[in-house]
């Protein structure tokens, strides 16, 4: 299998007037993986995704998706034949019925997976004769996902794909994403739902105020991030424990909570030198890592 990045950007930037939506983002997304794209509202995730798809142009920087330049109009058209995209607002033709929408979409894709379409119709319980404008938010999401999944895309880009889904619908979607990835589709999705990400993601990228602030495999994060709770006989200054790998330090009286992204042993050694009376090291989950990464200084 090739290791050439499916998505690669260099100093990708986009501004709207004085607002810098995306600032110098360098992405390198490996194939055959599920990559989660996280960030607070307004972090620049949707803007980045739209630039990757050629829907909007960057002010500066460059990028390639499946070897096609995102700055080239002809490449963007060719790219959309290989990439399935589900937008946050799940844009569909409201005047069509579910059956008409499926028939219209599949006419563009010779390798459409009819059997998979039928399976998803049954799983999602989509009413073929209903007009799209009458569908609930969850049903619209399921239809949009079916249209993307059945295309057999090389790359699947999803912007908040679980929006409007109930717990069963979310479970079905996650199972389908894992199955598609196992068949060779690369998945790149934005989400606010940390539990979903922890369930299926291989890699995590976090965007904050338009900048890429974390880019790591989920397994590496689980191995390296630790919370260290310290107790001292007298209050200590936060600068006493600051060193490379320390992401945050919070002090309350004689207690200190330290979050590290690596070399927890060095922090423990430093705490011993400072005569800490209690040292407790525990792993932390993605939610806490996310909160530490995007917290305001």
C-alpha positions as CSV (number, residue, x, y, z in Angstrom):
1,X,0.0,0.0,0.0
2,X,1.2,3.5,-0.8
3,X,2.2,5.9,1.9
4,X,1.8,9.0,-0.2
5,X,-0.5,11.5,1.7
6,X,-4.1,11.6,0.6
7,X,-4.3,15.2,1.8
8,X,-1.3,17.5,2.0
9,X,-1.2,21.2,2.6
10,X,1.6,23.7,2.9
11,X,0.9,27.0,4.8
12,X,-2.7,27.0,3.8
13,X,-4.4,30.2,4.8
14,X,-7.7,31.9,4.2
15,X,-8.9,35.3,5.4
16,X,-12.3,37.1,5.2
17,X,-11.4,40.8,5.5
18,X,-9.5,41.2,8.7
19,X,-10.6,37.8,10.0
20,X,-8.0,35.0,9.6
21,X,-10.1,31.9,9.4
22,X,-7.2,29.5,8.6
23,X,-3.6,30.4,9.3
24,X,-0.7,28.5,7.8
25,X,-2.1,25.0,8.2
26,X,0.2,22.1,7.2
27,X,-1.7,18.8,7.0
28,X,-0.4,15.4,5.9
29,X,-3.1,12.8,6.0
30,X,-2.2,9.2,5.5
31,X,-4.2,6.8,3.3
32,X,-6.4,4.0,4.6
33,X,-6.9,5.6,8.0
34,X,-9.7,7.5,9.8
35,X,-8.6,11.0,10.7
36,X,-10.7,13.2,13.0
37,X,-10.5,16.9,12.5
38,X,-11.4,18.6,15.8
39,X,-11.9,22.2,17.0
40,X,-14.2,24.6,18.7
41,X,-16.9,26.4,16.7
42,X,-15.3,28.9,14.4
43,X,-11.9,27.2,14.5
44,X,-11.7,27.0,10.7
45,X,-12.5,23.4,10.1
46,X,-15.3,23.9,7.5
47,X,-13.3,26.6,5.8
48,X,-10.3,24.2,5.5
49,X,-12.5,21.4,4.2
50,X,-14.0,23.7,1.5
51,X,-10.5,24.7,0.4
52,X,-9.5,21.1,0.2
53,X,-12.5,20.5,-2.1
54,X,-11.8,23.5,-4.3
55,X,-15.1,25.1,-3.2
56,X,-13.3,28.2,-2.0
57,X,-9.8,29.4,-2.8
58,X,-7.0,30.0,-0.3
59,X,-5.4,33.5,0.0
60,X,-2.0,31.8,0.3
61,X,-0.5,28.4,0.6
62,X,-1.0,25.2,-1.5
63,X,-2.5,21.8,-1.2
64,X,-3.0,18.5,-2.9
65,X,-5.8,16.0,-2.5
66,X,-5.3,12.6,-4.1
67,X,-2.4,14.1,-6.0
68,X,-4.7,16.9,-7.4
69,X,-3.9,20.6,-6.8
70,X,-6.7,22.3,-4.8
71,X,-5.7,25.6,-6.6
72,X,-6.4,24.2,-10.1
73,X,-10.0,24.4,-11.4
74,X,-9.6,21.4,-13.7
75,X,-8.0,19.3,-10.9
76,X,-10.9,20.2,-8.6
77,X,-13.4,18.9,-11.1
78,X,-11.5,15.6,-11.5
79,X,-11.0,15.4,-7.7
80,X,-14.8,15.3,-7.0
81,X,-15.2,12.1,-9.0
82,X,-13.0,10.4,-6.4
83,X,-14.0,12.2,-3.2
84,X,-17.4,11.9,-1.5
85,X,-18.3,14.9,0.6
86,X,-21.1,15.3,3.2
87,X,-21.5,18.9,4.3
88,X,-22.6,20.1,7.7
89,X,-26.0,21.2,6.4
90,X,-26.5,18.1,4.3
91,X,-27.5,19.9,1.1
92,X,-30.0,17.9,-1.0
93,X,-32.6,18.6,-3.7
94,X,-35.7,19.2,-1.6
95,X,-38.2,18.7,-4.4
96,X,-37.0,15.2,-5.1
97,X,-38.2,12.0,-3.4
98,X,-35.6,9.8,-1.7
99,X,-35.8,7.4,-4.6
100,X,-35.3,10.1,-7.2
101,X,-32.3,11.6,-5.3
102,X,-30.6,8.2,-5.2
103,X,-31.3,7.5,-8.9
104,X,-30.1,10.9,-9.9
105,X,-26.8,10.6,-7.9
106,X,-26.0,7.0,-8.9
107,X,-26.2,8.0,-12.6
108,X,-22.9,9.8,-12.2
109,X,-21.0,6.9,-10.8
110,X,-20.5,3.7,-12.9
111,X,-19.1,1.8,-10.0
112,X,-22.0,2.6,-7.7
113,X,-22.6,-0.1,-5.1
114,X,-26.2,-1.1,-5.6
115,X,-26.1,-3.9,-3.0
116,X,-24.7,-1.5,-0.4
117,X,-27.3,1.1,-1.3
118,X,-30.1,-1.5,-0.6
119,X,-28.5,-2.5,2.7
120,X,-28.3,1.1,3.8
121,X,-31.9,1.8,2.7
122,X,-33.0,-1.1,5.0
123,X,-30.7,-0.2,7.9
124,X,-31.6,3.5,7.8
125,X,-35.3,2.8,7.1
126,X,-35.4,5.5,4.5
127,X,-38.9,6.0,2.9
128,X,-38.3,5.9,-0.9
129,X,-41.5,7.8,-1.8
130,X,-41.1,10.7,0.7
131,X,-40.0,14.1,-0.6
132,X,-36.7,15.2,0.9
133,X,-38.2,18.5,2.1
134,X,-40.5,16.5,4.4
135,X,-37.7,14.4,6.0
136,X,-36.5,14.9,9.5
137,X,-33.0,16.2,10.1
138,X,-31.9,12.7,11.0
139,X,-33.4,11.2,7.9
140,X,-31.7,13.9,5.7
141,X,-28.4,13.0,7.3
142,X,-28.9,9.3,6.7
143,X,-29.7,9.9,3.0
144,X,-26.7,12.1,2.6
145,X,-24.5,9.4,4.1
146,X,-26.0,6.7,1.9
147,X,-25.3,8.9,-1.2
148,X,-21.6,9.2,-0.1
149,X,-21.1,5.7,1.1
150,X,-22.5,3.9,-2.0
151,X,-20.2,5.8,-4.4
152,X,-17.2,3.7,-3.5
153,X,-15.0,6.8,-3.0
154,X,-11.2,6.8,-2.5
155,X,-11.6,9.6,0.0
156,X,-14.6,10.4,2.2
157,X,-14.8,13.9,3.7
158,X,-17.5,14.5,6.3
159,X,-18.3,17.7,8.1
160,X,-20.2,16.9,11.4
161,X,-21.7,13.7,10.0
162,X,-23.6,12.7,13.1
163,X,-25.7,15.9,13.2
164,X,-29.3,15.0,13.8
165,X,-28.7,11.3,14.3
166,X,-30.1,9.4,17.3
167,X,-27.8,7.0,19.2
168,X,-28.7,4.1,17.0
169,X,-28.1,6.1,13.9
170,X,-24.7,7.2,15.2
171,X,-23.7,3.6,15.9
172,X,-24.7,2.6,12.4
173,X,-22.7,5.4,10.9
174,X,-19.6,4.6,12.9
175,X,-19.8,0.9,11.9
176,X,-20.1,1.9,8.2
177,X,-17.1,4.3,8.5
178,X,-14.9,1.5,9.9
179,X,-16.1,-0.9,7.3
180,X,-15.4,1.5,4.4
181,X,-12.0,2.3,5.8
182,X,-11.3,-1.5,6.0
183,X,-12.2,-1.7,2.3
184,X,-9.6,1.0,1.3
185,X,-11.5,4.3,1.7
186,X,-9.6,7.0,3.6
187,X,-11.9,8.9,6.0
188,X,-11.4,12.5,7.1
189,X,-14.2,13.9,9.3
190,X,-14.8,16.9,11.5
191,X,-16.7,16.4,14.7
192,X,-17.6,17.9,18.1
193,X,-18.4,14.4,19.5
194,X,-15.2,13.2,21.4
195,X,-16.7,9.7,22.2
196,X,-17.3,9.1,18.5
197,X,-13.7,10.1,17.7
198,X,-12.2,7.9,20.4
199,X,-14.2,4.9,19.1
200,X,-13.0,4.9,15.5
201,X,-10.2,7.4,14.8
202,X,-6.7,6.4,14.0
203,X,-5.3,9.9,13.9
204,X,-6.4,13.3,15.4
205,X,-5.8,16.8,14.1
206,X,-6.9,19.7,16.3
207,X,-7.5,23.2,14.8
208,X,-7.7,26.2,17.1
209,X,-8.2,29.8,15.9
210,X,-7.2,28.7,12.4
211,X,-4.0,27.1,13.4
212,X,-3.1,23.4,13.6
213,X,-2.2,22.9,17.3
214,X,-2.1,19.1,17.5
215,X,-1.4,16.4,14.9
216,X,-0.9,12.9,16.3
217,X,-2.0,9.3,16.2
218,X,-4.6,8.4,18.8
219,X,-2.5,5.5,20.0
220,X,0.5,7.8,20.5
221,X,-1.6,10.3,22.5
222,X,-2.9,7.5,24.7
223,X,0.7,6.4,25.4
224,X,2.3,9.8,25.9
225,X,-0.3,12.1,27.6
226,X,-0.5,12.0,31.4
227,X,-1.9,14.0,34.2
228,X,0.4,14.3,37.2
229,X,-1.1,15.4,40.5
230,X,1.4,16.8,43.0
231,X,1.2,17.9,46.6
232,X,3.9,19.9,48.3
233,X,4.5,20.9,51.9
234,X,4.5,24.5,50.9
235,X,3.0,26.3,47.8
236,X,5.2,26.1,44.7
237,X,5.4,28.4,41.7
238,X,4.3,27.0,38.4
239,X,7.6,27.9,36.9
240,X,9.3,25.3,39.1
241,X,7.7,22.5,37.1
242,X,7.7,24.0,33.6
243,X,9.8,22.1,31.1
244,X,9.6,20.6,27.6
245,X,6.5,18.4,27.3
246,X,4.5,20.2,30.0
247,X,1.3,21.4,28.4
248,X,-0.3,23.0,31.4
249,X,0.1,23.6,35.1
250,X,-2.6,24.5,37.5
251,X,-1.9,25.3,41.1
252,X,-4.3,25.5,44.1
253,X,-2.5,26.2,47.3
254,X,-0.1,23.3,47.9
255,X,-1.6,21.1,45.1
256,X,-0.4,21.2,41.5
257,X,-2.0,19.5,38.5
258,X,0.4,19.0,35.5
259,X,-0.6,17.8,32.0
260,X,2.3,16.5,29.9
261,X,2.5,15.3,26.3
262,X,5.6,13.2,26.9
263,X,8.5,12.5,29.3
264,X,6.3,12.2,32.4
265,X,9.2,10.6,34.2
266,X,11.2,13.9,33.9
267,X,8.4,15.8,35.6
268,X,8.2,13.1,38.4
269,X,12.0,13.4,38.9
270,X,11.7,17.2,39.1
271,X,8.8,16.8,41.6
272,X,11.0,14.5,43.8
273,X,13.8,17.1,43.7
274,X,11.3,19.7,44.9
275,X,10.3,17.3,47.7
276,X,6.7,16.6,46.7
277,X,4.9,14.7,49.4
278,X,2.5,13.1,47.0
279,X,2.9,12.2,43.3
280,X,0.1,10.5,41.3
281,X,0.4,9.8,37.5
282,X,-2.7,8.8,35.5
283,X,-3.5,8.6,31.8
284,X,-6.0,11.1,30.4
285,X,-8.5,10.8,27.6
286,X,-9.0,12.7,24.4
287,X,-11.6,15.0,25.9
288,X,-9.1,16.3,28.5
289,X,-6.3,16.5,25.9
290,X,-8.7,18.5,23.6
291,X,-9.6,20.9,26.4
292,X,-6.0,21.5,27.4
293,X,-5.0,22.0,23.8
294,X,-7.7,24.6,22.9
295,X,-7.9,26.4,26.3
296,X,-7.2,30.1,26.2
297,X,-4.0,31.3,27.7
